[in-house]
Amino acid sequence: MLNTTLKHTKVIGVIEIIYFCCHVIRVYLTIRVFIGSSVFYSNIMKKSVLLFAVLFAYVGVFSQQPIKGKILDSETKEPLVGAAVISKITGQGTITNSNGDFQFNYSGMFPVTLTIRFVSYITQEITLEKNKDVVVSLVPSASTKDEILVTARRRNEE
């Protein structure tokens, strides 16, 4: 579901950019046909080139940026394997590897709020003002500090 939403969002953005470019070209051609002046034509060309340069600069601003970091246990300082790290706004995210490290490509703007979750630990939210490596220590939840004993027996042994 997460990947489908992300792909859908990217497709919509690309379609909007293509539609905008087609609209600009259509307006340009309409003006060129009705006016036909060579001076007007050269001014329109300069403005069109400038518009496309600004458009591509706009797209470059929203290119994907890698967000990297490490998730640790706050008491033992051991890495947490399989902790989920998710952007609150875009839903993009990943899980930590065997060293507690994570990395994913973020396509939104900063600041970004990340939600970090792991079983039997308190969920934590952090806000990144800019793209930098992050080290987060998760605190174990109070209910998991006691030892739990699980036993089983067959029905016919009762």
Backbone torsions as a table, in degrees:
resi	resn	phi	psi	omega
1	MET	NA	-42.5	-178.7
2	LEU	-62.9	-45.9	-179.8
3	ASN	-66.2	-37.8	179.3
4	THR	-63.2	-44.6	179.1
5	THR	-62.9	-42.1	-179.4
6	LEU	-64.2	-46.3	179.1
7	LYS	-63.1	-40.4	179.4
8	HIS	-61.7	-42.4	179.3
9	THR	-63.4	-42.6	179.4
10	LYS	-65.4	-40.9	180.0
11	VAL	-63.6	-43.6	179.1
12	ILE	-60.2	-44.1	179.7
13	GLY	-61.8	-42.6	178.8
14	VAL	-65.7	-41.6	179.2
15	ILE	-63.1	-41.1	178.9
16	GLU	-63.6	-40.6	178.7
17	ILE	-65.0	-43.9	179.2
18	ILE	-63.6	-43.4	179.0
19	TYR	-60.9	-43.2	179.1
20	PHE	-61.5	-45.1	179.3
21	CYS	-61.7	-43.5	178.4
22	CYS	-62.6	-39.5	179.2
23	HIS	-64.4	-43.0	179.0
24	VAL	-62.3	-43.8	179.7
25	ILE	-64.2	-41.7	179.7
26	ARG	-62.5	-43.4	178.4
27	VAL	-64.1	-43.5	179.2
28	TYR	-59.5	-47.1	-178.9
29	LEU	-65.4	-37.3	178.4
30	THR	-63.4	-45.5	179.1
31	ILE	-64.8	-40.5	-178.8
32	ARG	-63.6	-40.9	179.8
33	VAL	-65.7	-44.4	-176.1
34	PHE	-74.7	-34.5	-176.9
35	ILE	-90.8	-57.6	175.7
36	GLY	73.6	3.9	-178.9
37	SER	-78.4	138.6	-179.7
38	SER	-71.2	-32.5	177.2
39	VAL	-66.9	-45.0	178.5
40	PHE	-62.1	-39.3	179.8
41	TYR	-61.0	-45.7	-178.5
42	SER	-67.5	-36.8	177.3
43	ASN	-65.9	-41.4	178.4
44	ILE	-64.2	-40.3	179.3
45	MET	-62.7	-43.0	178.9
46	LYS	-61.7	-43.6	-179.9
47	LYS	-67.9	-36.2	178.7
48	SER	-65.2	-43.5	178.4
49	VAL	-63.0	-42.2	177.9
50	LEU	-62.7	-42.8	-179.8
51	LEU	-61.9	-44.7	179.7
52	PHE	-67.5	-35.3	176.9
53	ALA	-63.6	-43.0	178.5
54	VAL	-66.1	-39.7	179.6
55	LEU	-61.4	-45.9	-179.7
56	PHE	-70.2	-30.9	174.5
57	ALA	-66.5	-38.3	177.7
58	TYR	-62.1	-44.5	179.1
59	VAL	-64.9	-37.9	179.8
60	GLY	-64.2	-31.6	179.5
61	VAL	-64.7	-34.3	-177.5
62	PHE	-96.9	20.1	176.8
63	SER	-70.9	163.8	-176.1
64	GLN	-73.6	139.9	178.6
65	GLN	-124.3	135.8	-179.9
66	PRO	-75.5	134.5	172.1
67	ILE	-109.9	125.2	-176.7
68	LYS	-126.0	156.1	175.7
69	GLY	179.1	-170.1	-177.6
70	LYS	-141.6	141.0	178.9
71	ILE	-114.8	127.1	-176.9
72	LEU	-126.2	158.8	170.1
73	ASP	-76.5	132.7	-175.9
74	SER	-69.4	-26.5	-177.7
75	GLU	-89.4	-46.6	-174.7
76	THR	-96.9	-13.3	-177.7
77	LYS	62.7	20.0	176.0
78	GLU	-85.1	148.7	178.5
79	PRO	-68.6	144.9	177.5
80	LEU	-99.3	115.7	-177.4
81	VAL	-87.2	124.6	176.6
82	GLY	90.5	14.0	176.5
83	ALA	-71.8	139.7	-179.2
84	ALA	-90.0	132.7	177.0
85	VAL	-123.5	116.6	-172.2
86	ILE	-134.2	136.6	173.5
87	SER	-72.5	130.3	-177.0
88	LYS	-68.2	-33.0	-175.4
89	ILE	-84.6	-52.1	-173.8
90	THR	-90.6	-20.9	-177.0
91	GLY	82.5	0.6	177.4
92	GLN	-71.6	148.8	178.7
93	GLY	177.6	-170.3	-177.5
94	THR	-162.4	-176.4	173.0
95	ILE	-120.6	158.8	-177.8
96	THR	-77.1	152.2	179.1
97	ASN	-88.1	-166.3	-176.1
98	SER	-68.2	-14.6	176.9
99	ASN	-100.2	3.6	-177.5
100	GLY	81.4	6.2	-179.1
101	ASP	-86.7	149.9	173.8
102	PHE	-138.4	156.5	174.4
103	GLN	-159.0	134.7	172.6
104	PHE	-150.3	156.9	-179.7
105	ASN	-88.9	120.6	-178.4
106	TYR	-101.0	128.2	-176.5
107	SER	-105.2	6.3	179.5
108	GLY	-96.1	-167.8	-179.9
109	MET	-103.8	156.8	176.1
110	PHE	-91.6	149.5	4.4
111	PRO	-74.2	153.2	179.7
112	VAL	-128.3	140.7	176.7
113	THR	-102.4	123.7	178.5
114	LEU	-104.4	137.4	174.6
115	THR	-105.7	126.3	-179.7
116	ILE	-114.6	123.8	-178.1
117	ARG	-128.5	144.7	173.5
118	PHE	-154.6	143.9	-177.5
119	VAL	-59.3	132.9	178.1
120	SER	68.9	18.6	174.4
121	TYR	-125.1	154.8	179.1
122	ILE	-74.3	128.0	178.2
123	THR	-63.4	137.5	-177.2
124	GLN	-127.9	141.7	174.7
125	GLU	-115.8	133.9	176.4
126	ILE	-128.0	151.9	178.6
127	THR	-114.8	126.3	176.7
128	LEU	-101.0	122.0	178.1
129	GLU	-78.7	-30.6	178.4
130	LYS	-147.1	169.5	-177.7
131	ASN	-75.8	112.5	177.2
132	LYS	-152.6	160.4	177.2
133	ASP	-68.0	142.0	-174.6
134	VAL	-122.3	140.8	170.9
135	VAL	-122.5	120.4	-176.6
136	VAL	-120.0	133.4	175.8
137	SER	-107.1	118.9	178.6
138	LEU	-91.9	141.7	-178.8
139	VAL	-96.2	129.9	176.6
140	PRO	-62.4	143.4	177.9
141	SER	-73.6	151.7	-174.0
142	ALA	-64.1	-28.6	-175.7
143	SER	-73.9	-12.9	-176.7
144	THR	-102.6	4.8	-177.7
145	LYS	-78.2	-25.6	179.2
146	ASP	-83.6	151.2	178.9
147	GLU	-76.9	141.9	179.5
148	ILE	-117.7	131.7	179.3
149	LEU	-111.8	125.3	179.9
150	VAL	-113.7	126.2	177.7
151	THR	-124.8	159.6	179.1
152	ALA	-147.8	153.1	172.9
153	ARG	-149.0	158.4	-177.9
154	ARG	-78.0	156.8	-178.3
155	ARG	-64.8	-40.2	-175.5
156	ASN	-76.0	-4.6	177.9
157	GLU	-91.5	-3.8	-177.6
158	GLU	-70.5	NA	NA
